[in-house]
Amino acid sequence: MKSRILGNNGLEVSELGLGCMGLTFAYGPAVTGKDGIELIRSAYESGITFFDTAEAYSQGGNETLLGKAVAPFRDKVIIATKFGFLNGDALTGVDSRPENIRKVAENSLKYLNTDYIDLFYQHRVDPKIPMEDVAGTIQDLMKEGKIKHWGLSEAGVESIRKAHAIQPVAALQSEYSMFFREPEKEILPLLEELGIGFVPFSPLGRGFLTGAITEDTKFTEGDFRNSLPKFSEENRKANLALVELLKTIAAEKNATAAQIALAWLLAQKSFIAPIPGTTKIHRLQENIGATKVYLTTEDLAKIEIALSKIEIVGARYPQHLQDKVGK
Ligand SMILES: NC(=O)c1ccc[n+]([C@@H]2O[C@H](COP(=O)([O-])OP(=O)(O)OC[C@H]3O[C@@H](n4cnc5c(N)ncnc54)[C@H](OP(=O)(O)O)[C@@H]3O)[C@@H](O)[C@H]2O)c1
């Protein structure tokens, strides 16, 4: 697999990463430790060197799984994790007080069973804590060798500029896919200007863009998608037009809808490295196949026209979570 560089300080990652969240959190029951380790190792054997986790994914449980899985080849991979939710709970408040950043870093090192974090993201901007204090704490952790690079997630333009001016930011991780194109307006041009990498999360639209979800799909109890307006039955039905488009392009390119969704992201900018997640090895292999799908300028122009005719219905987050993004 080819690699890409995130930011101006040489952070090299495989062009596709693996989002580990769903292995233990957000989309139904956790996989067994054995299956999770097998999946992560299969990703590595297939060329993936970029693994995404967070304190907030099962409060250390996800990091522990990842740490165990990559232990035999720890120095060959890039581990990205995140701090900044109150008590490590993504559904409550935010907490980027310096003492909390430090505590989360120490816990992550312990859970991941490593002495350094390659990429440490602020999961959400904390409006109560000046960016100077956040970046200053990161700088201290860097001096101590505990963190190699840092990033932000779902941050707004002002926060990105401020953070980057104090300590160069390697990557922004925010939602981006054919299902949610908001970052194209202000964020992507800003990252290009500043030389910051972009890591699209939910690049498969939380599974929607793969064609595996229809209006009849019933998510299990506790599946995060039950709370997302975009995933109401009615909105899913309306948004299936996008999936139909993906299936049409996929048939033309001898690929799958998921592969087209990922290939499209990779084709947008050279500093983009998406992190699709899956709990299934055959889907992992399918997603990796996206790196072999080449969309020509002509294909991309055709897709652009088709996309402009499709209206995506429904908010991506309920209001209390929407209030935390773009700060
Ligand atoms: N920074 C943030 O705030 C934030 C927020 C959300 C996510 N993330 C990160 O981004 C990563 C990826 O995002 P995500 O997991 O939300 O969404 P995603 O990668 O867009 O989609 C994951 C979903 O798609 C399904 N799927 C994956 N490949 C498939 C395929 N080829 N065919 C059919 N279904 C497929 C998976 O189900 P199966 O498991 O059944 O295959 C899973 O339900 C996460 O793991 C996490 O690390 C970060």
The ligand as an SDF file (V2000), in Angstrom:
LIG
                    3D

 48 52  0  0  0  0  0  0  0  0999 V2000
  -12.9900   11.9610   15.7010 N   0  0  0  0  0  0  0  0  0  0  0  0
  -14.2360   11.6000   15.8580 C   0  0  0  0  0  0  0  0  0  0  0  0
  -15.0340   12.3040   16.4770 O   0  0  0  0  0  0  0  0  0  0  0  0
  -14.6930   10.3050   15.2540 C   0  0  0  0  0  0  0  0  0  0  0  0
  -16.0630   10.0170   15.1120 C   0  0  0  0  0  0  0  0  0  0  0  0
  -16.4290    8.8170   14.5060 C   0  0  0  0  0  0  0  0  0  0  0  0
  -15.4640    7.9230   14.0700 C   0  0  0  0  0  0  0  0  0  0  0  0
  -14.1460    8.2090   14.2430 N   0  0  0  0  0  0  0  0  0  0  0  0
  -13.0810    7.2830   13.7690 C   0  0  0  0  0  0  0  0  0  0  0  0
  -13.3090    6.9750   12.3930 O   0  0  0  0  0  0  0  0  0  0  0  0
  -13.3370    5.5740   12.2050 C   0  0  0  0  0  0  0  0  0  0  0  0
  -14.2710    5.1920   11.0570 C   0  0  0  0  0  0  0  0  0  0  0  0
  -15.5350    5.7640   11.2110 O   0  0  0  0  0  0  0  0  0  0  0  0
  -16.8670    4.9300   11.5140 P   0  0  0  0  0  0  0  0  0  0  0  0
  -16.5230    3.5960   12.0520 O   0  0  0  0  0  0  0  0  0  0  0  0
  -17.7330    5.8380   12.3010 O   0  0  0  0  0  0  0  0  0  0  0  0
  -17.5730    4.8120   10.1080 O   0  0  0  0  0  0  0  0  0  0  0  0
  -17.2310    4.1780    8.6990 P   0  0  0  0  0  0  0  0  0  0  0  0
  -15.8460    3.7180    8.6420 O   0  0  0  0  0  0  0  0  0  0  0  0
  -17.7270    5.1620    7.7170 O   0  0  0  0  0  0  0  0  0  0  0  0
  -18.2400    2.9380    8.6710 O   0  0  0  0  0  0  0  0  0  0  0  0
  -18.1720    1.9050    9.5810 C   0  0  0  0  0  0  0  0  0  0  0  0
  -19.4100    1.0530    9.4020 C   0  0  0  0  0  0  0  0  0  0  0  0
  -19.4700    0.5650    8.0720 O   0  0  0  0  0  0  0  0  0  0  0  0
  -19.5720   -0.8430    8.0360 C   0  0  0  0  0  0  0  0  0  0  0  0
  -18.6750   -1.2810    6.9430 N   0  0  0  0  0  0  0  0  0  0  0  0
  -17.3470   -1.0590    6.8220 C   0  0  0  0  0  0  0  0  0  0  0  0
  -16.8790   -1.5290    5.6500 N   0  0  0  0  0  0  0  0  0  0  0  0
  -17.9390   -2.0720    5.0230 C   0  0  0  0  0  0  0  0  0  0  0  0
  -18.1000   -2.7180    3.7690 C   0  0  0  0  0  0  0  0  0  0  0  0
  -17.0900   -2.8840    2.9380 N   0  0  0  0  0  0  0  0  0  0  0  0
  -19.3660   -3.1450    3.4130 N   0  0  0  0  0  0  0  0  0  0  0  0
  -20.4000   -2.9700    4.2470 C   0  0  0  0  0  0  0  0  0  0  0  0
  -20.3130   -2.3500    5.4410 N   0  0  0  0  0  0  0  0  0  0  0  0
  -19.0910   -1.9070    5.8300 C   0  0  0  0  0  0  0  0  0  0  0  0
  -19.1260   -1.3290    9.4040 C   0  0  0  0  0  0  0  0  0  0  0  0
  -19.8840   -2.4590    9.7880 O   0  0  0  0  0  0  0  0  0  0  0  0
  -19.1790   -3.8690   10.0900 P   0  0  0  0  0  0  0  0  0  0  0  0
  -18.3620   -3.6810   11.3120 O   0  0  0  0  0  0  0  0  0  0  0  0
  -20.3660   -4.7550   10.3060 O   0  0  0  0  0  0  0  0  0  0  0  0
  -18.3890   -4.2030    8.8700 O   0  0  0  0  0  0  0  0  0  0  0  0
  -19.4770   -0.1350   10.3100 C   0  0  0  0  0  0  0  0  0  0  0  0
  -20.7790   -0.2400   10.8010 O   0  0  0  0  0  0  0  0  0  0  0  0
  -13.7810    5.0300   13.5700 C   0  0  0  0  0  0  0  0  0  0  0  0
  -13.4270    3.6800   13.7400 O   0  0  0  0  0  0  0  0  0  0  0  0
  -13.0630    5.9550   14.5180 C   0  0  0  0  0  0  0  0  0  0  0  0
  -11.7150    5.4880   14.7020 O   0  0  0  0  0  0  0  0  0  0  0  0
  -13.7580    9.3900   14.8090 C   0  0  0  0  0  0  0  0  0  0  0  0
  1  2  1  0
  2  3  2  0
  2  4  1  0
  4  5  1  0
  4 48  2  0
  5  6  2  0
  6  7  1  0
  7  8  2  0
  8  9  1  0
  8 48  1  0
  9 10  1  0
  9 46  1  0
 10 11  1  0
 11 12  1  0
 11 44  1  0
 12 13  1  0
 13 14  1  0
 14 15  2  0
 14 16  1  0
 14 17  1  0
 17 18  1  0
 18 19  2  0
 18 20  1  0
 18 21  1  0
 21 22  1  0
 22 23  1  0
 23 24  1  0
 23 42  1  0
 24 25  1  0
 25 26  1  0
 25 36  1  0
 26 27  1  0
 26 35  1  0
 27 28  2  0
 28 29  1  0
 29 30  1  0
 29 35  2  0
 30 31  1  0
 30 32  2  0
 32 33  1  0
 33 34  2  0
 34 35  1  0
 36 37  1  0
 36 42  1  0
 37 38  1  0
 38 39  2  0
 38 40  1  0
 38 41  1  0
 42 43  1  0
 44 45  1  0
 44 46  1  0
 46 47  1  0
M  CHG  2   8   1  16  -1
M  END
$$$$
